[in-house]
């Protein structure tokens, strides 16, 4: 099912016993973060704080904090079901006759159904505050004691390319400085930063709109690593199986989801930087304070009774683990389209999405594993993968115990590793300089004679099926 907005999602979670309403008074200064952290670590429910000290707006947290809830948010039983839909679009069956061509038309027509739909009025504009807009009504959370302040952590940041007008939606944390300004944490590699550079070259003020809340598919879509020419709102429509309704902002021509809870309208001035951070990040470490652009609030539009959503990040596993796993399964078909020999991919939580990337492949020729490593480092945000490990097709890379066993047995460190230099994630603190460092590829496949391996490669130890079947059938006879 597709959820229309955040309240309908919360109501559905409550109906299935997966939402806990907390009426005891809580503080956004570390307390709500600690409660949410315990809920996440224990696989607990989504949380709705209805009595936040100093605020009348409820605070929703841990919306995506289990695999089951992540699937429910996107309306599927398994995340791979979405990947299968992606594969249908990327690899349609080639029609061989006129009848088959006719059968394909409805499937192709459905793509048009996912395009965003513009509306003239919207719930997110039930209340408009232009005279003295303020962020103070929002229960913005300070997560960790060393944080530079409270941070908005689930913002949908809307910008437009100054040349093409093409929309970008990204999820960039926002350090709240005061009632009308925040930091805008645009990493140099992200779409919002690219738009900012364009406005800076033109020496023009950059309009920005930030949507808070919305249906879960739209919230997730802002975090998805889409190709530059794919609209995040169309992708959300694809996930929802119905278009996202969009409405024009009050003070700019940027469109935002009509069913958002709150919209912050404003601008970023080219060249203006302010210290942003520190921030306890998803790496499990504090990202250091640095200069980032400043968002100036000029207008607030909102529902009459909004709910403010937030997430917390830190040492994994955290809520973002399940959003990352959604990305892994949904985008696997896209990866296979470019690197067809890939059988499976695993971005383990311990690797915080970009430190470890495991791939099993259909190995076809000498050096094939190294070819895949190079391909991975050339693909979008996978370029940040610090350790790329390649296995044979029969290895279950979702089983980290098996993966580590294969690495330990199959790898000769001198022969089977490859170190390259290139871009690294902006949060990478071990590289000698920001944004640039080294990465390692590890070939954990069986080695062939054609790769220079002169010894005999041993066989895996496997019990014959007739024995395992016999023991299974007689298991109770053995007294178990």
N, C-alpha and C positions, 0 to 999 in steps of 0.2 A: 504494500500500500504506500501511496505517496502522502507525506504529511504536508499540510498547507502552511504551517507556521510552527513556531516554538511552543505556544500553548497547547496545540493539538498533539504534539509529540509528548509533552509532559503528561497530558491527560491519558494518552495511550500507555505510557510507562506506568502511571499510577494504577490503571485498570489491570495491568498484568503483574502488579506487586513489585515493580522494579523502580519505584521512586519513594524516597523517604523525605517527608516534610519535617523540618526542624523548626519548632516554634520558640525554643529557648533562645534568649538573646545571645548573639555572637558578634565578635569583632572581625573586621576585614584585615586587621593587623595580625597576621600570622595564624590566628585561631582557625578561621575557615579553611585555610590551606592545610593545616595539620589534620583537621577532620576529614577533608577530602582525600588527603594522602592515605590515611588509614583505610578509608572506604575503597580506594583504588587497589591498595596492596592486598586487601582481603577479598577482592572480587565483589564488593558490595554494590548497592543500588546507586542510581542517580540521586542527587541531593538538591533540595529546594529549601534555602534558608529564608524564612518568612519574617524574621525579626532581627534584622541587621542593625546593629547599633549606629545611630545617626542617619539612617536611611529608611525611606518608606518603600523603596523598590526591592522586591525579592531577588535573591541571588541563586542562580542555578549552576551546579558544578557536577563533574563526573558524568556528563551526558553520554560519553562514548567509552566508558571505562571497563567494559568486558567485550570479548569477541561476540558473544550473543547479542549484546546491546548494539554493537556496531553494525551487525547484520540487520537487526530490527530497524535501526535508524535509516538504513538504505533499502529496506523493503525486500530483503532476500533471506533465504535459509542459509546460504553459504556465500562468501565473498567471491568465490570462483564462478558463481552464477552470473555475476556482472561481467567478469572476464570473458565468459562464453558469449555474452551479448556483444561485447567489443569485438571478439573474433568474428562473429557473424557479419559485422559491418566491414571489418578490414579484409576478410577473406570470403566474399560471397561466392557461391557456386556459379561457375561460368555457364550461362544458358546455352543449350545446344540446338534449340528449336524455338519457334515463335511462341508456343504455349508456355515454355519455361520462362521466356522473357516476360510474358504477361504476369506470371506468378511472382516475379521479382519486383514488379512495380509497387505493390503495397508496402513491401519492406523498405524500399528506397523512399517512398513517400513519407514513411514514419519519421525519417530524419528531419523533415521540415517541421514536424509537430513538436520538435524539441526546441525550436528557436524561441528566444524570450519574447514575451508579449507585453507591449506598452499599454498601461492603463492611465486614466486621467485622475483618479483619486485612489487613496491607499490608506490602510490602517496605520502605517508608519508616519502619516502626516495628520493624524487626528488632533495633535497639539503641535503648534509651531511657535518656537521661541526665538525671535530675531533681535529683540531690543537688548537684552542682557543675557545672552546664552551662557550656560555654565555646565561644567562637568560634575559639579559637587553632588548632584542627586544620584549619581551612579555609585554603587557599592564596589568600587574597584579594589582588588585584592593586592595586598603586599604578601608575597609568598614566603620569602626566606629572609632571615635577619640581616644579611649583608646586601640586600637589594637596595638600589638607590632611591626607591620609593615604591608607590603602587604602580602596577602595570596592567593595561588592558591587554588581555591575552587571547581573545577570540574575535579580533576585529576583521571585518571584510573590507579591505581598503581598495576603493575604486579610483582609478586614474585613467587618463586618456593620452595616447601618443600625440604630441603636439603637431606632428606632420600628417599622420594618417587618420587620426581620430579613433584608432582601434582601442578597445577597452582592455584593461588588465584588472584582475581582481586577485589580490594577494593577502596572506595572513601575516602581517608584520606587527610585532609587539609595539606598544605605545606607552612610553614612560610618562606618567602624568606629572607635570611640573607644578601646575596650578589650575585654576578653574577654567582657563581658556587656552592653554598650550600643553603640548605633549611632544615627546620625541617621536621620530618616525624611523624605525629601525629597518631601513632598506639595505640589505646586503648588496654588494656591488654586482652580484650575478643575477639579481632578480628583476622581474619586469617593471615593478614600480620604480626601481633605481634607474632603469633605462629611460623611462619617461621623464624622470627628474633631470637626468643629464640633458635630455632634449630641451626642456624648458630653460635650463641653466644656460645652454648655448644661445638661446634666443633672448636671454635676460628678461624672461617673462614670469610673472607669478603663476604658480601651478595650482589649479583647482583640485581639491581632493574631497571625497566623500567616504565616510566610514559607516558601514552598516553593522549594527550589533544585534545578534539574534537572527531569527529566520528559521526556515525548515532545516532539518539536519543535513539533507543532501546538499543544500546550498552552502551551509557552513563548511562541510567537508570539502566542497569543490574549490573553495578559496585556498585550501592547502595543497591541492593536487598539482603535481609537476607536469602540467600540460604543455604541449608544444606551443610556441609563440602565436601561431595562427589559429589556435582553438580557443573559442570563447568559453570562459569558465561558467557563464550562465547557461549556455547551450549544453555544456557537459552536465550541469545540474539537472536541466530538463531531461537529458538522456537517462540519468540515474532515477529521476522521479517518474519518468514515462509521461510527463506532461510539462508544458512550458512554465518557466518562472515568470510571474507577473512583475514588471518593472515600472517604476514611476520616476518622472523627472524631478530632480532636486529643486528646492525652492529658490536657491541662490546661484545655481550653475546648471549647465546642460548635461551634467552627469546623471545617469539613471542608476537607481538602486532597487533592490528587491522590495516590492510593495508591502510584503508581509513581515518586514523587519520589525523588531521591537523599538529600536532607537536608531536614528541616523544623525551623525555628526557631520555638518557641512563646514568647509573651511578652505584653507590654502596653505601652501608651502612657498616661502620666498627663496629664489635661487641664491645660493651662496651663504645663507644663514645656517650656522651650525651651533649646536649646544651639546654639552656633555650629557650623554645618555648612558644609563647603567650605573654601577654593576647590576647584573641580573643573574639569579640562580637558574641556569639554563638546562635544556634537556640532555646536555653532556654529563650532568652531574657535578659540574663545576660552575663557578661564577664566570660569566663572560665579562671581560674587563670594560670599564667605562671608556667611551670614545666619543668623538664628535659626530653627530648625525643631524639631518635636517629637522626643522621644527614645524609641527602642525599647529596652525592658528584656527581656533574655533570661531565661526561667525554666525552659526545658526544651529539650533537643535530641533529636530522634528521627532515625534515619538507617538506611541500609542497612549491612550489615556491611563492605562494600567500596565506598564511594561514590565518585563522580566529581564534581568541582566545576566547573560551567560558568561562564564569564565572557565578557564582550565588552568591547571598548574603543571609545571614541568620540573624535573630534577633527576636524581638517579633512577634509572629504569628498574622495574617496569612502572610506567606512568600512563596516564590516559592517552598520550600521543602514540604509544606503542600500537594501539588498536587502529588508530587513524593511519599509521604507517603500514600496518599489515594490510589494510584496505587498499592502499596505493600499490603495494607489492602484487596483490592478486589481480587487481583491476588492470594494471598496466603490463602484466606479463605478456598478453597477446600482442601488444604494441612492440614490446622488445623482440618477440619471436618474429615479427614481420620484418624487422631489420637484421636480426641475428637468428635465422631460422633453426640453427643447430641447437639452440638452448632448449632444454627439456623442462627445467624448473629453476626457480630463483628463490633465495631466502635471504632476507635482510633481518638478521636476528636482533631482538631488542637490545641485547648487550652491546651491539655495534652502533646504537643510536642512529640507524638509517644510513650512515655514510662511512662508518669505520670498517665494517665487515660486509662484504657482499659475496654470497655463495651461489655458484651456478653449476648445474649438471648439464652435460652436453652429449650429443650424439657425435662422438669423436670419429672423424672420417679420414684424417691424414696427419702426417707428422707435423708437430708444432701447432696443431689446431687449438690447443688450450691457450697458447700465447696470442693467437689471432683473436680469440674471444676476449681476453683481457684488454687488448688494445681497442676492440670495438666498444666494450663497456665504458672505458675511459673517454670515449668520444660521444657519449649519449647523454645529453641534458644534464640533470643533476646527478646521474650516476658517475659523472666525471669526478665527483668528490670521493668516490670509494677508495678508502685508504688501503684496505687489503681485499683484493679480488682473488677468490679461491675457486678453481675449476675442477670438477669431479666428472667421473664417467656417468653415463645415463642411468645405470642400475643402482646408483647411490641415492638413498633417501636423505637429501640435504635438509629436510625439515626436522630430521632427527640429529640434533647437534652432537649427541654421543657418537653416533655412527660417523658423522662428518669429521670429528676430531680424531677418531680411530683411523680413518682413511688418511688424514694428513700425516699423522704420526708414522704410519707404515709406508706410505707411497711416495714420500717427498725426500729427495736428497737436496738439502738446502742450497748447495752451490749450483747444482744443475737445474733445479726446478723453480727457482725464484727469478723474478725480473723486477728491477727497480727503475721507475721512471719519475721524472719531475713534471709538475703541472699545477693547475689550479686546485686549491683545497678549500674546504668550507670556511666561511668567515668565522665560525666558532672554533676552528681548529687552533688549539693553543700550543701544540708541540712543534709546529713548523718554525723554522728559524725566523721567517718574516710572515706577516699577515697575508693570507690569500694565495700563497705560493709555497709548495713543498713537495715532498717525495711520496710515492705510493708504491706498494709492492703487489705483484702478482704471484700466485702460488699455483703450480701445476700439480694437482693431486690425482691425476689420471694414471692409469696403468701405462707403463713406458713400453714402447715398441722398439723392435730391432732397427726399424727405419729411422728412429730418433736417436740412434747410437747406443741403445741399451743391449749389450752383448750377453748378458746373463739370462737365465730362464726366469720368467716372472711366475711366482707361485699362484696356485689356485686358492680361492676362498674356501674355508672349512664350512661345508654344508652337509647336513644329514639328509640321506635319501628320502624322498616323499613317501615311499612305501613304509618306511620305519616310523616317520612322524605320524602318518595316518593310522598305523597300527596302534601306536602308543595312545593316540588321541581317542580311538574307539574303546580301548581297554582301560582308560585312565581310572575309572571308578573301581575296576577289579584290583588295581594296585593299592587300593585303600585311600586314595586321595579324595 
